Amino acid sequence: MINSLRPSGRHSAPTPSATGPDRTTTPTDHSEPADGVPTPRTRRGGPPAASTPSGDAGKPAAQRDPFFDNAKYLAIVLVAMGHAWEPLTDQSRTANALYLTVYAFHMPAFILISGYFSRNFDMSPARVRKLLTTVVAPYIAFEIAYTVFKRWADDDPGHQLSLLDPWYLTWFLIALFVWRVSTPLWRVVRWPVPVSLGIAALASVSPSIGDDFDLQRVLQFLPFFVIGLRARPEHFQLMRRREVRLLSLPVFAAALVVAWWAVPRMETGWLYHSSSAQELGAPWWTGPVMTFALFGCSMALTVGFLSWVPRRRTWFTVLGAGTLCGYLLHGFLAKGSRFWGWYDAPWVHEPYGQVVVTLVAGGAVTLMCTPPVRRALGFALEPRLAWAMRKDAAEVARERVHSPG
């Protein structure tokens, strides 16, 4: 993005079942591993399946839960639109207000869902292997890809590759790795949400944290992941209530009004959670204040967003399995549009131009989430690394029991 405080720079419910409107599902395994946010599966025509290691033989066929796929797709569209609006914010207060509102909840919503489906992570060998192949391997692959792209597209041959300092969108992958590895810790902490908020508040006043692994974002976004870990199916069931959807309308309206007022008054960097208060030029005590205020605002908007997500299969449900692919790929388009001066054209900053930019961003990320694109990038999003990993005796024994003959 344009400056170092922008998110693109270095410093970037269960659903009703087919048997009735009030039936819900519970998470089982981490299916669809090519996606950074696993989705639960439910048995066809029956109750939720028990959690089992992936790859077990003799298990009934499973079906993805559409609610979370729908939520992930809609969230990733908002992410892409937000990146497309960023260059428009300097000349359009309306675009800036929309930008601030969307940035207040799109990543918190995505991170909360990530936490919800990380609840079964237990550091078992099978889950650690899946973590390495679906999070660490894509992180390395796309960190290299973005570095090469930056050198070529931005005519910056001196741009260095650093796996310790995530560039642009890859911060989410390293954050997901850290959050998921910490999951067992949050199971034993007595007050996990307050503790995680305390950690986020301390990070907001700690400029010495530095850029390694983008720890500011890891720590400041941590409460949303922990909220997801603590969430239960009944919490998502509450979001289905008509009262919640109706209440979300004035909440979003108020958020837009506040964002409009805040445009000339608030540093946008607060919403990126990538810098301390001191780095944003504010007194240290504003760090905790903004941490708690933004957490409340983000949670209210996240609940409102999730309350409107369709619970049944839609035309875009299938795209929910490819949101990590869309997330990582659209970064090349977002960065390239800046490198190649696409926003220099005057018409782009006119109202109709802003609509065109929004539609192009939404359409492009939609195409990038499609199954053919996801399959084509399987070598990077979910590489086969069995040759590099060993299995313990218990896993080998299970495979022998389930093997034919």
Secondary structure, DSSP 8 states (H G I E B T S, - for coil): --STTSTTS-------BTTBTT------S-B-TTSSS-B-EEETTSS------TT-TT---EEE-HHHHHHHHHHHHHHHHHHHHGGGTTT-HHHHHHHHHHHTTHHHHHHHHHHHTTTT----HHHHHHHIIIIIHHHHHHHHHHHHHHHHHTT-TT----TTS--GGGHHHHHHHHHHHTHHHHHH-SSHHHHHHHHHHHHTT-GGG-SGGGHHHHHHSHHHHHHHHH--HHHHHHTTSHHHHHHHHHHHHHHHHHHHHHTTTS-GGGGGT-S-TTTTTS-TTHHHHHHHHHHHHHHHHHHHHHHTS-SS--TTGGGGGGHHHHHHHHHHHHHHHHHTTGGGSGGGGSHHHHHHHHHHHHHHHHHHTSHHHHHHTHHHHS---GGG----HHHHHHHHHHS--
